[in-house]
Amino acid sequence: MPHIALPDGLPGITGPFAFRPETAAPMRALAEFLLRGPNTLSSADREIIATYTSSQNDCHFCQTSHGAAAAHHLGGPSELAGNIALIAAIKLDFESAPISSRLKALLNIAGHVQQGGKSVTAEDIARARTQGATDTEIHDTVLIAATFCMYNRYVDGLATSGAGSLHFHGRAHGAPGLRGRARASPALGQIVSSGSSTSSHKENAALAASSLKGATIQSRRCSKSPHAEARGVSATRFFRSRSPARPSILERAP
């Protein structure tokens, strides 16, 4: 039960946003720019940074909603199951996940930001630069991680309802950076969101290993499938992006 009287039927951050629209507007605008504004990092890459940070903060709502968004941005419905498994694998151990070395270096920075800003070292930055990350990409990674630490604490600090029955209608009550209508059932949450228990991690690891076997992970332009229909998981719609397509750094590691 929420600590304060929030509107009924609005999970996660959507409840506090509806409760206090004056503060919701700038928070939503910031997330929209960070996740979908002009950038050399694709929206998929940035959603993954947000998802990973949220998972480290154990924020169920944010890691589930943004994990689903990342899975959508990575490709069409035929690739959805593999993309969801990839997100689970990244949260479990991004260093061994089949993603680019550059994204691994940026996730390393995001993880250290989550621990505390001073945990980011010169070596972390040097690693990212060695893997081709620009100063703007490093800046935005730090800002996305720091911003989502705030969102995560906002959601959990008010004890908002979870994302088991995640249901958005437009931007009026949407989570930050998410457009359009989306639904996600507990089945989707079990795949996209990893809990803190050892059994959950083992289940996600098994799922990732099974679904990623032989899979080709590559990014597609979101405009090719603005409303990706989910098949094989209990979800009917994901998220629509209106940003220009940009190359993704989510590519199978050599």
C-alpha positions as CSV (number, residue, x, y, z in Angstrom):
1,M,0.0,0.0,0.0
2,P,1.4,3.4,-0.9
3,H,2.6,5.6,2.0
4,I,0.3,8.5,0.8
5,A,-3.0,8.6,-0.9
6,L,-2.2,8.1,-4.6
7,P,-4.7,7.7,-7.4
8,D,-6.0,4.2,-7.7
9,G,-5.0,1.9,-10.6
10,L,-1.8,3.7,-11.6
11,P,1.3,1.5,-10.9
12,G,4.8,2.6,-10.2
13,I,5.8,6.2,-11.0
14,T,2.5,6.8,-12.8
15,G,0.7,7.3,-9.5
16,P,3.0,10.0,-8.1
17,F,3.0,11.7,-11.5
18,A,-0.7,12.0,-11.5
19,F,-0.7,13.1,-7.8
20,R,1.8,15.9,-8.5
21,P,1.7,16.9,-12.1
22,E,3.8,20.0,-11.4
23,T,6.8,17.9,-10.6
24,A,5.9,15.2,-13.1
25,A,6.2,17.5,-16.1
26,P,10.0,18.3,-15.8
27,M,10.8,14.7,-14.7
28,R,9.0,13.3,-17.7
29,A,10.6,15.8,-20.1
30,L,14.1,15.0,-18.7
31,A,13.6,11.2,-19.3
32,E,12.1,11.8,-22.7
33,F,15.2,13.7,-23.8
34,L,17.7,11.4,-22.2
35,L,16.1,8.2,-23.7
36,R,14.8,9.6,-27.0
37,G,16.5,12.8,-27.7
38,P,19.2,13.3,-30.4
39,N,22.2,11.1,-29.5
40,T,24.8,8.8,-30.9
41,L,23.5,6.1,-28.5
42,S,20.4,4.4,-29.8
43,S,17.2,4.5,-27.7
44,A,17.7,0.7,-27.1
45,D,21.2,1.4,-25.6
46,R,19.9,4.1,-23.4
47,E,16.9,2.1,-22.2
48,I,19.3,-0.7,-21.3
49,I,21.4,1.7,-19.2
50,A,18.2,2.8,-17.4
51,T,17.0,-0.8,-17.0
52,Y,20.4,-2.0,-15.6
53,T,20.6,0.9,-13.1
54,S,17.0,0.2,-12.0
55,S,17.8,-3.5,-11.5
56,Q,20.8,-2.6,-9.3
57,N,18.4,-0.5,-7.2
58,D,16.0,-3.4,-7.1
59,C,13.2,-1.2,-8.5
60,H,10.7,-3.7,-9.9
61,F,8.5,-1.2,-11.8
62,C,11.3,0.7,-13.5
63,Q,13.4,-2.3,-14.5
64,T,10.3,-4.0,-15.9
65,S,8.8,-1.1,-17.9
66,H,12.2,0.1,-19.3
67,G,13.3,-3.5,-19.9
68,A,10.2,-4.0,-22.0
69,A,10.9,-0.8,-23.9
70,A,14.5,-1.9,-24.5
71,A,13.4,-5.3,-25.8
72,H,11.0,-3.5,-28.2
73,H,13.6,-1.1,-29.5
74,L,16.0,-4.0,-30.3
75,G,13.8,-5.4,-33.0
76,G,10.5,-6.8,-34.3
77,P,8.1,-9.3,-32.9
78,S,10.0,-12.3,-34.2
79,E,13.0,-11.3,-32.1
80,L,11.1,-10.3,-29.0
81,A,11.7,-13.4,-26.9
82,G,15.4,-13.4,-27.6
83,N,15.6,-9.6,-26.8
84,I,13.8,-10.1,-23.5
85,A,16.2,-12.9,-22.6
86,L,19.1,-10.6,-23.6
87,I,17.8,-7.9,-21.1
88,A,17.7,-10.6,-18.4
89,A,21.2,-11.7,-19.2
90,I,22.5,-8.1,-19.1
91,K,21.0,-7.5,-15.7
92,L,22.4,-10.8,-14.4
93,D,26.0,-10.3,-15.7
94,F,26.5,-7.7,-18.4
95,E,30.2,-8.6,-18.8
96,S,29.3,-12.0,-20.1
97,A,26.3,-10.9,-22.1
98,P,26.5,-10.9,-26.0
99,I,26.7,-7.1,-26.3
100,S,29.4,-4.7,-27.6
101,S,32.5,-3.9,-25.5
102,R,31.5,-0.2,-25.6
103,L,28.1,-0.9,-24.0
104,K,29.7,-3.1,-21.4
105,A,32.1,-0.2,-20.5
106,L,29.2,2.2,-20.3
107,L,27.2,-0.2,-18.1
108,N,30.2,-0.5,-15.9
109,I,30.1,3.3,-15.4
110,A,26.3,3.2,-14.8
111,G,26.8,0.5,-12.1
112,H,29.4,2.6,-10.3
113,V,27.2,5.7,-10.5
114,Q,24.4,3.6,-8.8
115,Q,26.8,2.7,-6.0
116,G,27.7,6.4,-5.5
117,G,29.1,9.1,-7.8
118,K,32.6,8.9,-6.3
119,S,32.8,5.2,-7.2
120,V,33.3,6.1,-10.9
121,T,37.1,6.0,-11.5
122,A,39.5,7.4,-14.1
123,E,40.0,3.8,-15.1
124,D,36.3,3.4,-15.8
125,I,36.3,6.4,-18.1
126,A,39.5,5.3,-19.8
127,R,38.0,1.9,-20.5
128,A,34.9,3.5,-22.1
129,R,37.1,5.8,-24.3
130,T,39.2,2.9,-25.4
131,Q,36.1,1.1,-26.5
132,G,35.1,4.1,-28.6
133,A,32.7,6.0,-26.3
134,T,32.6,9.8,-26.7
135,D,32.6,12.3,-23.9
136,T,28.9,13.0,-24.6
137,E,28.0,9.3,-24.4
138,I,29.9,9.1,-21.1
139,H,28.2,12.2,-19.8
140,D,24.7,10.9,-20.8
141,T,25.4,7.5,-19.3
142,V,26.2,9.1,-16.0
143,L,23.2,11.3,-16.2
144,I,20.8,8.5,-17.1
145,A,22.1,6.4,-14.2
146,A,21.9,9.3,-11.8
147,T,18.4,10.2,-13.0
148,F,17.1,6.7,-12.7
149,C,18.4,6.4,-9.2
150,M,16.2,9.3,-8.4
151,Y,13.2,7.8,-10.3
152,N,13.8,4.4,-8.5
153,R,13.9,6.0,-5.1
154,Y,10.8,8.1,-5.9
155,V,8.9,5.0,-6.9
156,D,10.0,2.8,-3.9
157,G,10.2,5.6,-1.4
158,L,6.4,6.1,-1.7
159,A,5.8,2.4,-1.7
160,T,3.9,2.6,-5.0
161,S,2.2,-0.5,-6.5
162,G,4.3,-2.8,-8.5
163,A,4.4,-3.5,-12.3
164,G,2.7,-6.9,-12.2
165,S,-0.3,-5.4,-14.0
166,L,1.5,-2.6,-15.8
167,H,-0.9,-0.6,-17.9
168,F,-0.3,2.7,-19.6
169,H,-2.7,4.9,-21.5
170,G,-0.9,7.6,-23.4
171,R,1.5,10.1,-21.9
172,A,-0.8,11.6,-19.3
173,H,0.1,9.0,-16.8
174,G,3.0,7.4,-18.6
175,A,6.3,6.4,-17.0
176,P,9.2,8.7,-17.9
177,G,10.3,8.3,-21.4
178,L,7.6,5.9,-22.5
179,R,5.1,6.9,-25.2
180,G,1.8,5.4,-26.3
181,R,-0.1,2.5,-24.8
182,A,1.6,-0.6,-23.3
183,R,0.4,-3.6,-21.3
184,A,2.6,-6.1,-19.4
185,S,1.4,-9.1,-17.4
186,P,3.2,-10.9,-14.6
187,A,4.5,-13.3,-17.2
188,L,6.4,-10.5,-18.9
189,G,7.6,-9.2,-15.6
190,Q,9.1,-12.6,-14.7
191,I,11.2,-12.5,-17.8
192,V,12.2,-8.8,-17.9
193,S,12.5,-8.2,-14.2
194,S,15.0,-10.2,-12.2
195,G,14.5,-10.4,-8.4
196,S,17.1,-10.5,-5.8
197,S,16.8,-14.2,-5.0
198,T,19.3,-16.8,-6.1
199,S,16.5,-18.9,-7.7
200,S,15.3,-15.9,-9.8
201,H,18.8,-15.3,-11.1
202,K,19.2,-19.0,-11.9
203,E,15.9,-19.1,-13.8
204,N,16.9,-15.9,-15.7
205,A,20.3,-17.4,-16.5
206,A,18.7,-20.6,-17.9
207,L,16.1,-18.6,-19.9
208,A,18.8,-16.3,-21.3
209,A,21.0,-19.3,-22.2
210,S,18.1,-21.1,-23.9
211,S,16.7,-18.1,-25.8
212,L,20.0,-16.6,-26.8
213,K,21.4,-19.9,-28.2
214,G,22.0,-19.3,-31.9
215,A,20.2,-16.0,-31.9
216,T,21.4,-13.0,-33.8
217,I,21.0,-9.9,-31.8
218,Q,20.9,-6.7,-33.8
219,S,19.1,-3.4,-33.7
220,R,16.4,-2.4,-36.2
221,R,14.9,0.9,-36.9
222,C,11.9,1.4,-34.6
223,S,10.0,3.1,-37.4
224,K,9.7,-0.3,-39.1
225,S,7.6,-1.7,-36.3
226,P,6.1,1.2,-34.3
227,H,3.7,-1.1,-32.6
228,A,5.5,-4.4,-32.1
229,E,3.0,-7.2,-31.3
230,A,4.4,-9.6,-28.8
231,R,4.1,-13.3,-29.6
232,G,5.1,-15.9,-27.1
233,V,4.9,-13.7,-24.0
234,S,1.9,-12.3,-22.3
235,A,2.1,-8.7,-23.6
236,T,-0.1,-7.1,-26.3
237,R,1.7,-3.8,-27.0
238,F,5.0,-2.2,-26.3
239,F,6.3,1.2,-26.7
240,R,6.4,3.6,-29.6
241,S,9.4,5.7,-30.4
242,R,9.3,8.9,-32.4
243,S,13.0,9.5,-32.5
244,P,15.1,9.2,-35.6
245,A,16.7,5.9,-36.0
246,R,20.3,5.7,-34.9
247,P,22.9,2.9,-35.1
248,S,22.9,0.7,-32.0
249,I,26.0,-0.4,-30.2
250,L,24.1,-3.6,-29.2
251,E,25.8,-6.0,-31.4
252,R,27.1,-9.5,-30.8
253,A,30.5,-9.3,-29.1
254,P,33.3,-10.6,-31.3
